[in-house]
Amino acid sequence: MAHIKRVFDILTHNVENLQNPEMVSGKISGAWQKYSTASFAEQTNKLSRGLAFLGVKKGDSVAVMSANRPEWNICDFAIMQLGAYQVPLYPTLATQDIKFILQDAGVKIVFVADDLLYKKVKEVADSLDTPIEIYTFNIVVSANSWEDVIRLGENHSEIDLESYRSQITEDDILTLIYTSGTTGTPKGVMLTHKNLVQNFKNSAVILPHGISKALSFLPLSHIFERMVIYLYFYKNISVYYAESMETIVADIQEVKPQVFSTVPRLLEKIYEKIMAKGKELTGIKKALFFWAMALAEKFDFDNGFFYNLRLKIARKLIFTKWQAALGNEVIAVISGGAALNPRLARIFWAANIPVFEGYGLTETSPVITVNNPGNTMFGTVGPVIEGVEIKIGEDGEILCRGHNVMKGYYKRDDQTAENIDANGWFHTGDIGEIIDGKFLKITDRKKEMFKTAGGKYVAPQLVENKFKESPFIEQIMVLGENKKFPSALIVPNFENLKNWCMKKGIGYKSNAEIIENEQVLAKFNKEVAEANKNFGHWEQVKVFKLLPKEWSIDGGELTPKLSLKRKIIAEKNSSVIEKIYLDAESFKA
């Protein structure tokens, strides 16, 4: 399939060679909406002609704001084959960010999912000087429907789409993706057709043979899931969109996928639920469960005959139930977006659910490295994909060069020059090392590392990941820049905490009240002391404060890929942080 040079070439190729009766399906209000390759291509071409009739041309910007559904993909392909830039908007974006992106990208048309998003975007559009047309996927009273654009395309079949496609080269911009803007205003990352085509072609090593069905639930607005979907289309794998994050378990049972991509937090939640059930077992069943878990933690690829014999028994008695919970057909899980705990990776592999962790950024389309079948090392993010180079800078920063590096930041030559040096190396902002001359290990974000008042460097992510192994710690942020010692803000896992309180006979009226309870604080002191054992004296969390409310995307504390917005969290809890260090002024770190 060497002739696939632009992303929309996948569609032409699949129509001609690989008809799929269920290319993409979405669950909307409990019912599956399915598109074959032929019907997907037909809708895409109608929408393209409709947009062309409305005046959309090469270099224009058209935005899509919706949760995952087939219409998202149809819009994506319809926009790109006209040479226009597709601009994804997260449904959770704040009003000021929507306004900035619509103006910065010069968006002419926005497709939105429903009434709620229509109102959100219309309010912003009405405040701008240039008119913006809004079309909805769901029927919304007094709003234009995307079906109107499709009908326009049907009525103007004379529009020659090939004349548009032929003007587009692999070096042309496919999409403008605005970074989540954890610091300052969002920046538009310009990714080309070549960036994405080479990325999905060379990331295909991750997929073992025999995969025909995938479930998708990570946001398509993020380049990780979007590239993975292109990869599925490229490999003719049927894609099913879960209805929502709340229905994933039921959707997995129904779809029985062989592959899905995820972020570590969701794997942690699956693990926590399994552990909670294991603790409820009694007698021999409980003993067997924890024997299997202890065995799983030691999993490696060369453990020898006797280990593998015991693992075979553990898989039959215990881990088949894990497989069943994921639909019984999972061959591979792709993990990205944040660091995966190596212990968790071993456990899932032992359970015969291989998790392949990769690494990349929006600016690198996104994959730089990825573990893959026969080429995996726990605790690393794998070897580089073909056509990509990495090296470690003098300060430990990971630098990357190759077909995956963005064209630059839209209208921000200054920022582009700051991030891509004269030799074409993109500076990732991550700190890492290369193990065995091949596998990349991430140690922290360069920008997130801080120095204590004693001049010692602390890598907060390493500390946080260890602490999150505790079933009582849901979220944690380690801080302490220019302070005598590191401290932490901790959000408990309130479900597990409630159960613990019940067993201990501690009354539970509210989250706010329970985190002040002396027995609860003593319990967390123990958990913190246990996690601290893994770190040098200067890295250990000396003081912590429990918080009553979980951080969320909607609350503004998390990015769409569930990373901490440290600056926002610090601002929202400034008085708490101030008190931590005031109360501990006499503390000798």
Helices and strands as residue ranges (DSSP letters): H 9-17, E 24-28, E 31-35, H 37-53, E 61-65, H 70-80, E 85-89, H 95-105, E 107-112, H 115-126, E 133-136, E 144-145, H 146-155, H 161-165, E 173-178, E 188-192, H 193-203, G 204-206, E 213-216, H 223-234, E 238-241, G 245-247, H 248-255, E 259-262, H 264-280, H 283-296, H 305-314, I 315-319, H 320-325, E 332-335, H 342-350, E 355-360, G 362-364, E 367-370, E 388-392, E 397-402, E 408-409, H 413-419, E 426-435, E 439-445, E 450-451, E 457-458, H 460-467, E 473-479, E 487-492, H 494-504, H 511-514, H 518-532, G 537-539, E 543-546, H 566-572, H 574-583
